[in-house]
Amino acid sequence: MEAPEGGGGGPAARGPEGQPAPEARVHFRVARFIMEAGVKLGMRSIPIATACTIYHKFFCETNLDAYDPYLIAMSSIYLAGKVEEQHLRTRDIINVSNRYFNPSGEPLELDSRFWELRDSIVQCELLMLRVLRFQVSFQHPHKYLLHYLVSLKNWLNRHSWQRTPVAVTAWALLRDSYHGGLCLRFQAQHIAVAVLSLALQVYGVEVPAEVEAEKPWWQVFSDDLTKPIIDNIVSDLIQIYTMDTEIP
């Protein structure tokens, strides 16, 4: 049974006085590591999104204190490569991770430490599959956002579309949403509409004839979407960006 949209604390939870909960800070940092390591490994956007989702889902099922989050992250990258058919070598993941944590350090030698870390990644992957009950294939918002952007481009004035980077901003918002657990708490279609709605608001772009229309433009894309759901998603996104300013 799925939880109601927006329910639960999740990685975007806030602690006393509105400060990010300690767990949320850790998950934010580790998700940032997954994204940066993924880019250096040449991963496409969908495998990176899958790696972040696997990571967040694993810690929805387990206690943060019980596992090294960065080892889970490395195994998430390795597993996501298999799921999305962009296979990565454990050696490359280890080298990129080592450079991330030790920018001025030397590459790891193929010694006992290297092989122990490699074995840890592989064993951790098996653990994660069991914890997640082998449910590691996800429906991401990317394909929906692409479709919505094409449709919206045809609705809007060409000059208005060309002079505002709505599409670039919407893709950036979607990418950054994976710093938290939005991907687990909301439907993919709803996230796609919400990041597009926020991008339009940022640049003050209005959808033509929205006032005269029988229903708002975003409901044309998703019948079961409501304004409170969009507001919840946007609120979670704003929390992520607020956290970004608070975490070095």
N, C-alpha and C positions, 0 to 999 in steps of 0.2 A: 504493500500500500504506500502510495506517495504522500509525502507531507504536503499540507497546503502551501501555496506559493508564498514565499516570504517568511515562512515559519522557521523557528529555531534560531539559535544564536549564530552558528556557523562561523567561519573564519573572519567575518567582518564584525563580529560582536564587539561591543564597547564595554569597558569596565567602569568603575566609579568615576563620577565627575566627567563622563563623556570621553575619557581617555581610552585608547585602544587596549583591549584585554591583552595580557602577556602572550597568550597563545596566538592571537591575531597578528601581533608583531612578528612572531617567529614565522608564521605561515606566509606573511607578506614578504619577508626577506628570502625565504626559501623559494617561493614562486618567482621572485625576481631572478634568483640564481638559475632556476629551470629555464626561464625565457632567455637570459643572456647566454647560458651554455648552449641552449638549443640553436640560437643564431650562429654561434661559433662553430657548431657541428654541422651547419648547413641544413638544419631541419626546416621543413615547410611549416606554415602557420597551423595547419590542422594537427600534425603530430605534436607540436608544442602545446597546443590547446589540450590534446588528449593527455599528455604528460602531466600538465597542471591539474586536470580533472582527476586523474588516477591518484595523484598526491593528496588532493583535498578529500577525495572520497575515502581513502585509506584512513586518514586521521578523523573522519567522521565515525569510523568504526572502532578506532583504537585510542589509546591514551598517548598523548605527546611525550610524556615522561618515559614511556616504555621503549621508544625507538629513537635512533639518531635521525632527525628529519632530513639531513643532507644525504645520508645513505639512501633513505626512502626516495629522495628526489632523483638521485642518480639511477636507481632501479626503475623509477617511473619513466625517465627518459629512455632507458633501454627497452622497457616493455612497450612504451608508446611507439617506438620505432618498429617493433614487430606488428603491433595492432594495425598501424597505418601503412605497413609495407614500405617503410623507409628504414631498412635495417642499419643499425649502427654497431660498430665494434666496441666492445667494452674497453679496449685499450684507448680508443679515441675519447670516450667519455671520461675515463680516468685522467688522461692527459689534460683535457680541457678543464676539468674540475680542479686539478692541481694548479693549473695556471691561474684560475679564478681566485683561489685562496692564497696562492703564493706568486703574485705577478712577476717578481724579480727572481724567483727560484729556478732551479734547474729541472728539466723533465725527469720524471721518476725513472729510475733504473728498473730493469726487469729482474728484480730481486724478490726475496721472500715477502717483503711488504707489498709490492705490486700484486703478486699472485694472491695474497690474502685478501686484498681489497677487491680484486676481480671475483674471487670466490664469494665474498660477502655480497656483492651486487647480484650475482646469479642466485644465491640462496635467498636473498631478500625478495627477488622477483617471484620465486616460488611461494614464499610466505604471503606476499601481496595478492597473488592470484587466489590463494585459499581464503584469505580474509575477505576479499571482494567477490568470492564465489564465482570467479572466472567471468564476472560481468564487467568487462573493461572496454566495451565498444560503446561509443556515445554519439548522440545526435547533437552536433554543434550548430550555433547560430549562423555560421559563415555563409552557407548556401542560401539561407533565407535573407540575410542582409544583402547579398549580391542581387537577388531577385527584386527586393524592395527598392534598392538604389536605382536599378534600371527602370522600374515602373515610375518612381518618383521623378527621375530625370525627364521622362516624357511628359509628366504633368506640369512641371515647372517651366517658367520662362528661361530660355536658353542663356540669356545674359546673366540672370540671377544665379543660375547653376554654375556658370563658368567663373564668376568672380568670387564665389565663396567655396572654400574647401570642405563642403559638407561631407563628401564621400571619404576623404582622407581622415577627417575628424571622427566619423562614425567607425571606421576601421580601427583607429587608435583607441577609441573608447572600448570597443569590443576586446581588443588585445589586452588592455589594462584590466578589464573586468576579471580576468583569470588570476589576478593577485588575490582575490577573495573567492568565496564559494558560491557566487551567483549561478555558476554553471550547474550546481546541484540543487539550488532552491527555486529556480524558475525555468519555465519551458524555453526551448531554444528560439522559437518564433517570437516570444514575448521579449526576450533579451535583444533580439535583432531590431524589433520595432522601437524599444526603449532607447537604445544607443542612437538610432536614427532621429528619434524625436528630440533627444538632448542636443545632438549636433545641429539640428534646425534651430532650436532655441538659442544656442550659443551665437549663431550668426544672424538671428532675427529674420530667418526666412519663413515665409508663410506659404502654406499650400493653397493654390488657387481654388476659389469656390467652396472653401471648407464651411463657411457660414451657411451657404445655401444647401449644402449636401444633407442627405437624410441621416448620415452617420459620419463620425470623424474619420479622417483618412486612415488612421492607424487601425481602425476596426475593419476597414476594407481588407487589410492584410491578414488580420486574425480576429475571427468572429467572437471568440471567447475572451478577448483581451479587454480589460477595464482600466479606467484612469488610475484607480488605487494601485493596481499592479505595476503600471508604468512608474508611478511615483515611488513605490517601494524599490524598484530596480535602480532608478536614478538616485535615490537616497543612499543605497548601498554603494553606488559608484562614487558619489561624493565622499563617503566615508573612506573609500580606498585612496582617493586623491588627498584627503586630509591626512591620512596615515603616511602617505608618501612624504609630506612636508615635515612630519614628526619623527621619521625614522631615518637615520644617516645612511 
